[in-house]
Amino acid sequence: MRTLLFSLFFLCATLATWAQKEFVNLTPRPKSALTYNGKLTLPTNFNICTEGLDEDTQTEVARFVASLNTSMTGHNVGLTTNPADALINIHARQGSANTIGTDGYRLTIKEDSVGIEANTALGYFYAFQSFKKMLPPHVALGLEGKADVEYTLPIVSITDQPRFDYRSFMLDCSRHFFSVDELKRMLDIMAIYKMNTFHWHLTDDQGWRAEVKKYPKLTQEGATRAKNRTTPIHLVDDYWWTGEGYIDNHTYGPYFYSQDDMREIVRYAAERHIEVIPEIEMPGHAVAALVAYPEYSCDPSKKLQVWTDGGVSTDVMNVANPGTMQFLYDIIDEMCDIFPGRYFHIGGDECPTDAWKSNAECQQFMKDHKLANDREIQSYFINQISKYLAEKHNKRTIVWNEAITASNANTTMVKEYNPVIMCWIGSQSAASKASGLGLDAIITEYHATGVAGASGAGGYYINRRQSADYGEPSGAGSGDDTVEGCYNYIPVPTSLTDTKHYIGVQGTFWTEHVDSDEYLEYLALPRLICMAETGWSAQSKKNWSDFVGRMVRDTEILDLGGYVYGRHWMPDYQHRVFVNPIADGAILQFTNKSDDRGDRCMADQNGALLCMAPQCTNFILESTGKDGEYYIRSEESGKYLYAASIASGKEVTLDTKKTAWTFDEQTIGGYVAICVASNKSLAINNNASNFATKARLYAHESGNGASFWKVEKVGQVTAIPSVLIDTTQPEGTSTEAIPPIYDLQGRRVSTSRGITIHRSRKEVR
């Protein structure tokens, strides 16, 4: 009995040691992953067995082998049909469809072998992505490694498959254009994290970006605009920030993708098992198309221009004109020849009916087809385009949710050809309505407040500002769309029992405010990776702290790939706040660039506003004896800045010590803009309704079109310790009592002012 008890004890102790879990850094988190002590060291030479595999799977294995031979320098990976000669056995399909589906896999790593099982080439691809992800970061990126590196894998048994069939990233290339190289970089990240759809927004009011050979003017005229609105991620020399960016009066374009470019993106994506879905906006958001072909508008005599700003144009296509429909069918034909996937996106959002109401042809069309109202014109249009795509090209239409949620939309017409509803505004109610109609829904929530378990708002519009830190790029949003909020947003209510029509999620990226590669990446990453995990992993598997721990390690991939990404979520990130050091004797400079008080002001590295015109003068703060109140004295004349009353557009005088000025943003009684006038006195503009409690420069347009500027408070940006302290932080995390200064990337900088973006790759644009 004693011998039996000892044997049982020894066995239990051995099993407990063998089954001890180790960290396996896989994102998205697998459905099941059992990890054990030990490791597999890949030999310098090893084989992969392809016995019994079909042609598609053999092609996939060949790509996998080529990738390993590129990245694992000094190693040689070969193919064999003899299992006895192989370290890695790619098992032929074992009839596991009921457990891992068409895109799931099983990956078993032992100390002396690897086994991979799947039902399709797609499943094997995802298994290979997990395999590479557990190796050094350059392997996942497909980059060449160093010689004499030991490659090890954890001992693990993984059974995995995605939660949703549709796991997407949408990029708007109409408002701002991105190169083929940058699109490939984003596709690379998508592939590493098992996303499978790239929704390519190619046309809008601000530009037509897809070459259509039958209609060359679409890119000859529709791909160019006279000027450009830009919101830089950073400025080289100053802190001149404005809420909406500024207008660059240089011509923007012509920027478009040739058909060869589009085919190249489709090919590149297909190798990574990513479907590319084109979006051609119709019948609204079509100004760029109507600039090129005004005969298809509701008022052909109206002279249109490609838009610079965002918004919604009332100029829409005349869908009652048979010529317009043929125009769109021709475009669809050419696009379907390039994009072979299952879906075609036709937009359909934010489409005003004003132009149809005033167009006799549209009104007659409504009567002829017994349509009850103007909105039903769009419903009928969606029906006809969906029919054409289904019958001519065997594709399903995708439309934005207004197709079924706009007032007076005829859902009976819309649903006839089974379109997919992309739910963005009121996404949960839109998805519920779609499901009730028997239509599939994709969740891409615009902005959700009060997300459970998150600091900040949630949602899947990953172009919105992710932080309200001082000096943060001032693009769309208020700065509360955090990475945590994005991760913790629940796309499908847990109370639902019938979720069969909820087919996926999408990270959506609009580019009104984003015109550079670095700004795109900075906002998209790592929120796009949040989307990848949401799309792949079961809701019960998601955990924010666990995700942070994995992503801290994954910054090695992003850094090695030269990606710019937001770091506000990192445990050691230092949030930037404005500390107002204004004190007695501080010097301010009020200035403007031109005599009409236009253009801009700039700040130097010490915080003073640089003189951009000869009429600049320095002003010295002199304490009134009250906290936060100062007299403003001219260094040049010794006189004080005085204003009997603050009146819009009036100059203020330099006189005696009469007016106390405050630079405490909590007590300024309105929007105050001070500019140097041509006689070295100052002009002031006050608009309480435009007041913003920000220590930044803000433009205000007065009635005569002149711009006034609020002075930047002399000060510095500093940092406070992050509240996101987590036990997953890596060794070496800063615990200094006085935090260092960080740039936009969360990296330490030597000065308290200039924001610098560090890049490890050459800019391609």
C-alpha positions in Angstrom: 0.0 0.0 0.0 2.9 2.4 0.9 4.5 1.7 -2.5 1.2 2.4 -4.3 0.6 5.6 -2.4 4.2 6.8 -3.1 3.7 6.0 -6.8 0.4 7.9 -7.0 2.0 10.9 -5.2 5.0 10.8 -7.6 2.6 10.6 -10.6 0.5 13.5 -9.4 3.6 15.6 -8.7 5.0 14.9 -12.1 1.7 15.7 -13.8 1.4 18.9 -11.8 4.9 20.0 -12.9 4.3 19.0 -16.5 1.0 20.9 -16.7 2.2 24.1 -15.1 1.1 26.9 -17.3 3.6 29.2 -19.0 2.9 32.5 -20.7 2.1 32.1 -24.4 1.9 35.5 -26.1 -0.9 34.9 -28.7 -3.2 37.7 -29.8 -6.0 37.2 -30.7 -6.4 35.0 -27.7 -7.1 31.4 -28.8 -10.3 29.5 -28.0 -8.3 27.0 -26.0 -4.6 26.9 -25.2 -3.0 24.5 -22.7 0.6 25.3 -22.0 3.2 23.1 -20.3 6.7 23.3 -19.0 9.5 22.8 -21.4 10.3 24.0 -24.9 11.0 22.9 -28.4 14.2 24.2 -29.9 14.0 24.3 -33.7 17.0 22.5 -35.3 19.1 24.2 -37.9 17.6 21.9 -40.5 14.2 20.4 -40.4 11.4 19.3 -42.7 7.6 19.8 -43.0 5.6 16.9 -44.2 2.9 17.6 -46.8 1.7 14.0 -47.4 -1.9 13.8 -48.6 -2.5 17.6 -48.7 -4.6 19.2 -51.5 -3.1 21.7 -53.9 -4.4 24.8 -51.9 -2.9 23.6 -48.7 0.4 22.7 -50.4 0.6 26.3 -51.7 0.0 27.6 -48.2 2.7 25.3 -46.8 5.1 26.5 -49.5 4.5 30.1 -48.5 5.1 29.2 -44.8 8.3 27.5 -45.6 9.5 30.4 -47.7 8.7 32.8 -44.8 10.6 30.7 -42.3 13.6 30.5 -44.6 13.6 34.2 -45.0 13.3 35.1 -41.4 15.3 32.3 -39.7 18.7 33.1 -41.0 21.1 30.2 -40.8 18.2 27.7 -40.8 17.0 25.6 -43.6 13.4 24.4 -43.8 12.5 21.8 -46.4 9.5 19.8 -47.6 9.0 16.0 -47.4 6.2 13.5 -48.0 7.6 11.1 -45.4 6.2 11.8 -41.9 9.2 10.0 -40.3 11.5 12.6 -41.8 9.5 15.7 -40.6 9.6 17.8 -37.5 6.3 19.4 -38.4 3.5 17.2 -39.7 0.7 19.0 -41.6 -2.1 16.4 -41.1 -4.6 15.9 -43.8 -8.1 16.8 -43.0 -9.5 14.7 -40.2 -13.2 15.5 -40.5 -13.1 18.1 -37.7 -15.5 20.5 -39.3 -17.9 20.3 -36.4 -15.3 21.4 -33.9 -13.0 23.8 -35.7 -15.0 24.8 -38.7 -13.6 25.9 -42.1 -11.1 28.4 -40.7 -10.1 26.8 -37.3 -7.0 24.7 -36.5 -5.3 22.5 -34.0 -1.7 23.2 -33.2 0.2 20.8 -30.9 3.8 21.5 -30.0 5.8 18.9 -28.2 9.5 18.8 -27.3 10.3 16.8 -30.4 7.5 17.5 -32.9 4.8 19.8 -34.1 1.4 18.7 -35.4 -1.0 20.9 -37.3 -4.5 20.0 -38.3 -7.2 22.0 -40.1 -10.0 21.5 -42.6 -9.0 24.1 -45.2 -5.9 26.0 -46.4 -7.3 29.0 -44.5 -7.2 27.1 -41.3 -3.6 26.1 -41.9 -2.8 29.7 -42.6 -4.1 30.8 -39.2 -2.1 27.9 -37.6 1.0 29.2 -39.3 0.4 32.7 -38.1 0.2 31.4 -34.5 3.3 29.4 -35.0 5.3 32.4 -36.2 3.8 34.7 -33.6 5.4 32.6 -30.8 8.8 33.1 -32.3 10.9 36.3 -32.2 9.1 39.4 -33.7 10.9 39.5 -37.0 9.4 36.1 -37.9 5.9 37.4 -37.7 6.9 40.4 -39.8 8.6 38.3 -42.4 11.9 40.1 -41.9 15.4 38.6 -42.2 16.8 37.7 -38.8 20.4 37.3 -37.5 22.5 34.3 -37.8 23.2 32.0 -34.8 19.8 32.7 -33.2 18.2 29.9 -31.2 14.5 29.6 -32.1 12.3 28.0 -29.4 8.6 27.4 -29.0 6.6 26.7 -25.9 5.0 23.3 -25.3 1.4 24.0 -26.0 -1.8 22.4 -27.3 -4.1 24.9 -29.1 -7.6 24.4 -30.5 -8.7 27.6 -32.1 -11.3 29.2 -34.4 -12.8 32.7 -34.9 -15.9 34.0 -33.2 -17.0 36.1 -36.3 -16.7 35.4 -40.0 -16.2 39.1 -40.8 -13.2 40.8 -39.1 -12.6 44.0 -40.9 -10.6 47.2 -41.2 -12.0 50.1 -43.2 -9.8 52.9 -44.6 -11.1 56.0 -46.2 -8.7 56.9 -49.0 -11.0 59.5 -50.5 -10.5 62.3 -48.0 -6.8 61.6 -48.0 -4.8 59.3 -50.2 -2.4 56.6 -48.9 0.2 54.8 -51.0 0.1 51.2 -52.0 3.1 50.6 -49.8 1.3 52.0 -46.7 -1.8 49.9 -47.5 0.4 46.8 -47.6 1.8 47.7 -44.2 -1.7 47.8 -42.8 -2.5 44.5 -44.4 0.6 43.0 -42.8 -0.6 43.9 -39.4 -4.1 42.7 -40.2 -2.7 39.3 -41.3 -0.5 38.9 -38.1 -3.7 39.4 -36.0 -5.9 37.2 -38.2 -8.2 39.9 -39.6 -9.8 38.8 -42.9 -11.4 41.8 -44.6 -10.1 45.1 -45.9 -13.0 47.5 -46.6 -11.6 50.1 -49.1 -13.5 53.4 -49.1 -12.5 54.6 -52.6 -14.9 57.4 -53.4 -16.6 60.3 -51.7 -17.3 64.0 -52.0 -13.6 64.7 -51.4 -12.1 62.6 -54.1 -12.5 59.7 -56.6 -9.6 57.3 -56.2 -10.4 54.3 -58.4 -9.4 54.2 -62.1 -12.4 53.4 -64.3 -11.3 53.1 -67.9 -14.7 53.7 -69.4 -15.0 57.0 -67.5 -11.5 58.6 -67.4 -12.7 61.9 -66.1 -13.5 60.3 -62.8 -9.8 60.4 -62.0 -8.8 63.2 -64.4 -11.1 65.6 -62.6 -12.5 63.8 -59.6 -9.2 62.8 -58.1 -8.0 66.4 -57.6 -9.1 69.2 -55.3 -8.0 72.8 -55.3 -6.8 72.8 -51.7 -6.6 70.5 -48.7 -7.6 70.5 -45.1 -4.9 69.1 -43.0 -4.4 68.4 -39.3 -0.8 67.4 -38.7 0.1 64.9 -36.1 2.9 67.2 -35.0 4.5 70.4 -36.0 8.3 70.6 -36.2 8.8 73.9 -34.4 5.8 74.9 -32.4 2.6 74.0 -30.6 0.2 75.7 -33.0 -2.8 73.5 -32.7 -6.3 74.1 -34.0 -9.4 72.0 -33.5 -10.2 71.5 -37.2 -6.7 71.7 -38.8 -5.9 74.3 -41.4 -6.3 74.8 -45.1 -3.3 74.2 -47.3 -4.0 76.1 -50.5 -1.8 73.9 -52.7 -3.6 71.6 -55.1 -4.2 68.1 -53.7 -3.9 65.5 -56.4 -4.5 63.9 -58.8 -4.3 61.0 -56.4 -5.8 57.7 -57.4 -5.2 54.0 -57.7 -4.7 52.6 -61.2 -6.4 49.3 -61.9 -3.0 47.6 -61.7 -2.6 49.2 -58.2 -5.9 47.8 -57.1 -5.2 44.4 -58.5 -1.8 44.4 -56.7 -3.6 45.2 -53.4 -6.1 42.4 -54.1 -3.3 39.9 -54.8 -1.2 41.0 -51.8 -4.3 40.7 -49.5 -5.3 37.3 -51.0 -1.9 35.8 -50.0 -2.8 36.8 -46.5 -6.4 35.5 -46.8 -7.8 39.0 -46.6 -10.8 39.9 -48.8 -10.8 43.4 -50.3 -14.2 45.0 -50.5 -14.4 48.2 -52.6 -16.8 50.9 -51.5 -18.2 53.1 -54.3 -20.5 55.7 -52.6 -23.9 56.1 -54.2 -26.2 57.9 -54.6 -25.0 60.4 -52.0 -21.4 61.4 -51.0 -20.8 61.6 -54.8 -19.7 65.1 -55.4 -16.3 64.0 -56.9 -18.1 61.8 -59.4 -20.6 64.6 -60.3 -17.7 67.1 -60.8 -16.5 64.7 -63.5 -19.9 63.8 -65.0 -22.4 66.5 -64.0 -25.0 65.1 -66.4 -25.8 62.5 -63.8 -26.6 65.1 -61.1 -30.0 66.5 -60.3 -28.8 69.9 -61.6 -26.3 69.5 -64.5 -26.0 73.3 -64.8 -24.7 73.7 -61.3 -20.9 74.1 -61.2 -19.5 71.7 -58.5 -16.1 71.4 -57.0 -14.5 68.5 -55.3 -14.9 69.1 -51.6 -12.1 70.0 -49.2 -14.0 69.9 -45.9 -16.1 67.1 -44.4 -19.8 67.2 -44.1 -22.8 66.1 -46.1 -23.5 67.5 -49.6 -27.1 67.9 -50.8 -25.8 67.3 -54.3 -26.6 63.6 -55.0 -27.0 61.5 -58.1 -30.1 61.6 -60.2 -31.2 58.0 -59.9 -34.3 58.6 -62.0 -32.0 59.1 -65.0 -31.5 55.8 -66.8 -28.1 57.2 -67.9 -27.1 57.4 -64.2 -27.9 53.8 -63.6 -26.0 52.7 -66.7 -23.0 54.8 -65.5 -23.1 53.0 -62.1 -23.5 49.5 -63.7 -20.5 50.2 -65.9 -18.4 51.2 -62.9 -19.6 48.1 -61.0 -18.6 45.9 -63.9 -15.0 47.2 -64.0 -14.7 47.0 -60.2 -16.1 43.5 -60.0 -13.5 42.4 -62.6 -10.8 43.7 -60.2 -12.3 42.7 -56.8 -13.4 39.0 -56.9 -14.7 38.8 -53.3 -18.2 38.0 -52.0 -19.2 41.6 -51.2 -19.5 45.0 -52.8 -20.2 48.1 -50.7 -22.4 50.8 -52.2 -22.4 53.3 -49.3 -25.9 54.6 -48.9 -25.3 56.7 -45.8 -26.2 60.3 -45.2 -28.0 60.8 -48.4 -30.2 63.9 -48.4 -33.4 63.9 -50.5 -33.5 67.7 -51.2 -32.2 67.4 -54.7 -34.8 64.8 -55.6 -37.6 66.9 -54.2 -36.7 69.8 -56.6 -36.1 67.6 -59.6 -39.0 67.0 -62.0 -37.6 63.7 -63.3 -37.2 62.3 -59.8 -40.7 63.4 -58.8 -42.1 61.7 -61.9 -40.1 58.6 -61.2 -41.6 58.5 -57.7 -45.1 58.6 -59.2 -44.4 56.0 -61.9 -43.0 53.5 -59.4 -45.7 54.3 -56.8 -43.2 55.4 -54.2 -44.7 56.9 -51.1 -42.0 59.5 -50.4 -38.6 60.8 -51.5 -36.7 58.4 -49.2 -38.3 55.4 -51.0 -36.4 56.6 -54.1 -33.2 55.5 -52.4 -34.8 52.3 -51.2 -35.8 51.5 -54.8 -32.3 52.4 -55.9 -30.7 50.1 -53.4 -33.0 47.3 -54.5 -32.0 47.7 -58.2 -28.2 48.0 -57.5 -28.4 44.9 -55.2 -30.3 43.0 -57.9 -27.6 43.9 -60.5 -24.8 42.8 -58.2 -26.5 39.6 -57.2 -27.7 38.5 -60.7 -24.8 39.8 -62.8 -21.8 39.3 -60.4 -23.0 36.9 -57.7 -22.2 39.4 -55.0 -23.9 40.5 -51.8 -24.4 44.3 -51.3 -23.2 46.0 -48.2 -24.9 49.2 -47.2 -24.6 51.6 -44.2 -27.5 51.2 -41.7 -29.4 54.3 -42.9 -30.7 52.0 -45.7 -33.1 50.6 -43.1 -33.0 53.1 -40.3 -33.5 56.4 -42.1 -37.0 57.8 -41.7 -39.4 56.5 -44.3 -37.0 53.9 -45.7 -38.8 51.0 -47.4 -37.3 48.0 -45.7 -39.3 45.6 -47.9 -37.6 46.9 -51.0 -34.2 47.1 -49.4 -34.1 43.5 -48.0 -35.3 41.7 -51.2 -31.7 40.9 -52.3 -30.4 40.2 -48.8 -27.9 43.0 -48.3 -25.6 43.2 -45.3 -26.2 46.1 -43.0 -23.1 47.9 -41.7 -24.2 49.4 -38.4 -22.5 52.6 -37.2 -24.9 55.2 -35.9 -27.2 53.8 -33.3 -25.4 50.6 -34.1 -27.1 48.3 -31.5 -30.7 49.3 -32.5 -29.7 49.2 -36.2 -28.3 45.7 -35.8 -31.4 44.6 -33.9 -33.6 45.9 -36.7 -31.5 44.2 -39.4 -31.7 40.9 -37.5 -35.4 41.3 -37.2 -35.6 41.7 -41.0 -33.5 38.6 -41.5 -30.5 40.6 -42.6 -26.9 40.1 -41.5 -25.3 42.9 -39.5 -21.7 44.2 -39.0 -21.0 46.3 -35.9 -18.8 49.3 -36.3 -20.0 51.5 -33.4 -19.3 55.2 -33.9 -19.0 56.3 -30.3 -20.4 54.7 -27.1 -20.1 56.4 -23.7 -20.2 54.6 -20.4 -18.6 51.4 -21.6 -18.6 48.9 -18.8 -15.2 48.2 -17.3 -13.4 50.9 -19.3 -11.9 54.3 -18.7 -13.1 56.4 -21.6 -15.7 55.9 -24.3 -15.8 52.9 -26.6 -16.5 52.2 -30.2 -14.9 51.1 -33.4 -14.3 54.5 -35.1 -10.6 54.2 -34.6 -9.8 57.5 -36.3 -11.1 59.4 -33.3 -8.7 61.0 -30.7 -7.7 58.4 -28.2 -6.5 60.7 -25.4 -7.2 64.2 -24.1 -3.5 64.7 -23.1 -2.1 68.1 -23.7 -0.5 68.4 -27.1 -2.4 65.4 -28.5 -3.1 65.7 -32.2 -6.4 67.6 -32.6 -8.3 65.4 -35.0 -11.8 64.0 -34.7 -13.4 63.4 -31.4 -13.0 64.7 -27.8 -10.1 62.5 -26.8 -12.1 59.9 -24.8 -12.2 57.1 -27.3 -9.5 55.1 -25.4 -7.9 51.9 -26.4 -9.5 50.3 -23.3 -12.9 51.6 -24.3 -12.4 50.1 -27.8 -11.4 46.8 -26.3 -14.1 46.5 -23.8 -17.0 47.6 -26.0 -19.4 44.6 -26.3 -20.6 44.4 -29.9 -23.3 41.8 -29.3 -25.5 42.2 -26.2 -24.9 39.3 -23.9 -28.7 39.1 -23.3 -29.3 38.1 -26.9 -30.1 34.4 -27.5 -30.3 34.5 -31.3 -27.2 36.1 -32.7 -26.9 34.3 -36.1 -27.3 37.6 -38.0 -24.4 39.3 -36.2 -21.7 38.3 -38.6 -18.8 40.5 -37.6 -17.1 43.7 -36.4 -15.1 46.4 -38.1 -12.6 49.1 -37.1 -13.5 52.1 -39.2 -11.1 54.8 -40.1 -12.2 58.1 -41.7 -9.4 60.5 -42.8 -10.8 64.1 -42.8 -8.2 64.9 -40.2 -5.5 62.3 -41.2 -3.2 62.8 -44.1 0.0 61.1 -43.2 1.1 57.5 -42.7 2.3 58.1 -39.2 -1.0 59.7 -38.1 -2.9 56.8 -39.6 -0.9 54.3 -37.7 -0.8 56.3 -34.5 -4.6 56.4 -34.2 -5.3 53.0 -35.6 -2.7 51.1 -33.5 -3.2 49.3 -31.2 -7.0 49.8 -31.5 -7.0 47.8 -34.7 -5.5 44.9 -32.7 -8.3 45.3 -30.2 -10.7 44.9 -33.1 -8.8 41.8 -34.2 -9.2 40.2 -30.8 -12.9 41.2 -30.6 -13.5 39.6 -34.0 -11.7 36.4 -33.2 -11.9 35.6 -29.5 -15.0 34.6 -27.6 -16.4 37.4 -25.3 -15.7 35.2 -22.3 -12.0 35.0 -23.3 -11.5 38.8 -23.4 -9.8 40.5 -20.4 -8.3 44.0 -20.6 -5.4 43.4 -18.1 -4.4 40.2 -19.9 -4.6 42.0 -23.3 -2.4 44.8 -22.0 0.2 42.2 -20.8 0.3 40.7 -24.3 0.4 44.0 -26.1 3.3 45.3 -24.0 5.2 42.4 -25.5 3.8 42.9 -28.9 5.3 46.4 -29.0 8.4 44.6 -30.1 6.6 43.7 -33.4 5.3 47.2 -33.9 8.7 48.8 -33.1 10.6 46.4 -35.3 8.2 47.1 -38.1 8.6 50.8 -37.7 4.9 51.4 -36.9 3.8 54.5 -35.1 1.3 53.7 -32.4 -0.5 55.3 -29.4 1.0 54.4 -26.1 -1.6 55.8 -23.7 -2.7 52.3 -22.6 0.8 51.2 -21.5 1.4 50.6 -17.8 4.3 53.0 -17.7 2.9 55.7 -19.9 3.1 59.2 -18.5 0.1 61.4 -19.4 0.9 64.9 -20.5 -0.8 67.8 -18.7 -0.3 71.5 -18.9 1.3 73.2 -15.9 0.8 76.9 -15.9 4.0 78.5 -14.5 2.9 82.1 -15.3 4.4 84.3 -12.7 5.4 87.8 -12.0 8.0 88.9 -14.5 7.1 86.4 -17.2 7.3 87.7 -20.8 4.5 87.2 -23.3 4.6 87.9 -27.0 1.3 88.6 -28.8 1.6 88.5 -32.5 0.0 87.7 -35.8 1.5 87.0 -39.2 -0.2 89.8 -41.2 -1.7 93.2 -40.7 -5.2 91.8 -41.2 -4.7 89.7 -38.1 -4.8 86.5 -40.1 -2.9 83.3 -40.5 -1.1 82.1 -37.4 1.1 82.4 -34.3 4.0 80.2 -33.3 5.7 79.2 -30.1 9.4 78.8 -29.6 11.0 76.1 -27.4 10.8 78.3 -24.3 7.1 78.8 -24.7 7.1 82.4 -26.0 5.1 83.3 -29.0 7.4 84.1 -31.9 7.0 87.3 -33.7 5.7 86.6 -37.2 5.4 90.2 -38.2 7.5 93.4 -37.6 4.7 94.9 -35.4 5.5 92.5 -32.5 6.4 93.6 -29.1 7.1 91.9 -25.7 4.8 92.3 -22.8 5.8 91.7 -19.2 3.5 90.3 -16.6 3.3 92.3 -13.3 1.4 90.8 -10.4 -1.7 92.7 -9.1 -1.2 91.1 -5.8 -4.1 88.6 -6.4 -3.5 85.0 -7.4 -3.7 84.6 -11.1 -4.1 88.3 -12.0 -1.6 90.4 -13.8 -1.1 93.7 -15.3 0.4 93.5 -18.8 3.2 96.1 -19.4 4.9 96.8 -22.7 8.6 96.1 -22.5 9.1 98.7 -25.3 7.1 101.6 -23.9 6.6 100.7 -20.3 2.8 101.4 -20.7 0.1 98.9 -19.6 -2.4 97.1 -21.6 -5.8 98.7 -20.9 -9.3 97.9 -22.0 -12.2 99.9 -20.6 -14.6 97.3 -22.0 -13.8 94.1 -24.0 -15.5 94.6 -27.3 -15.2 92.4 -30.3 -12.8 93.7 -33.0 -11.8 96.8 -30.9 -8.2 97.8 -30.4 -7.0 98.1 -26.8 -4.7 100.8 -25.7 -1.4 101.0 -23.8 -2.1 103.4 -20.9 -1.9 103.3 -17.1 -2.3 100.5 -14.7 -6.1 100.0 -14.9 -7.0 96.6 -16.2 -6.2 93.3 -14.5 -5.8 90.4 -16.8 -6.1 86.8 -15.9 -4.5 83.8 -17.5 -6.4 81.3 -15.4 -8.5 79.4 -17.9 -11.2 78.8 -15.3 -11.9 82.5 -14.9 -11.5 84.1 -18.3 -14.9 85.5 -19.1 -15.2 84.4 -22.7 -13.1 83.6 -25.7 -10.3 86.2 -25.7 -8.1 86.6 -28.7 -5.4 89.2 -28.7 -3.4 90.2 -31.8 -0.9 92.8 -32.6 -2.3 95.6 -34.8 -0.2 97.5 -37.3 0.5 100.3 -34.8 1.9 98.0 -32.1 -1.3 98.3 -30.1 -3.4 95.3 -29.6 -6.8 94.2 -31.0 -9.1 92.0 -29.0 -11.9 89.7 -29.9 -14.3 88.3 -27.4 -16.9 85.6 -28.0 -18.2 83.8 -25.0 -20.0 81.2 -27.0 -16.7 80.1 -28.6 -14.8 79.9 -25.4 -12.7 76.8 -25.0 -10.9 76.0 -21.7 -7.8 74.9 -23.4 -4.3 76.2 -23.1 -3.8 76.2 -26.9 -4.3 78.4 -29.9 -7.7 78.5 -31.3 -8.9 80.3 -34.4 -12.1 82.3 -34.4 -13.6 83.6 -37.6 -15.1 87.1 -37.1 -17.9 88.5 -39.2 -15.5 90.0 -41.7 -13.6 86.8 -42.2 -10.4 88.0 -40.3 -8.9 85.4 -38.0 -8.1 86.3 -34.4 -6.0 84.2 -32.1 -5.9 83.5 -28.4 -2.4 83.8 -26.9 -0.8 80.6 -25.8 -0.1 80.7 -22.1 3.7 80.7 -21.5 4.4 77.3 -19.9 5.5 73.8 -20.5 4.0 70.4 -21.0 4.9 68.0 -18.2 3.8 64.5 -17.3 2.1 62.8 -14.4 2.3 59.1 -13.5 -0.2 57.0 -15.4 -3.0 55.4 -13.4 -2.6 52.3 -15.5 -0.2 50.5 -13.2 -0.3 46.8 -13.9 1.7 43.8 -12.7 2.3 42.9 -16.4 4.6 45.8 -16.9 8.0 44.6 -18.1 11.3 44.8 -16.2 12.9 48.2 -16.2 9.6 50.1 -16.0 10.2 53.6 -14.7 9.3 54.2 -11.1 10.9 57.6 -10.8 9.2 59.9 -8.3 9.6 62.8 -10.7 8.3 61.5 -14.1 10.2 62.2 -17.3 8.8 64.1 -20.2 7.2 62.0 -22.9 6.5 62.6 -26.6 3.4 61.5 -28.5 4.8 58.0 -28.6 5.3 57.8 -24.9 9.1 58.0 -25.3 11.3 60.1 -23.2 12.4 63.4 -24.6 15.1 65.8 -23.5 13.1 68.9 -23.4 9.6 69.8 -22.1 8.3 71.1 -25.4 8.9 69.8 -28.9 6.9 66.7 -29.9 9.0 64.4 -32.0 7.8 61.3 -33.8 10.6 58.7 -34.1 10.4 56.5 -37.1 12.6 53.6 -38.0 11.5 53.4 -41.7 11.7 55.7 -44.6 8.5 57.7 -45.3 7.0 56.4 -48.5 4.5 59.2 -49.3 
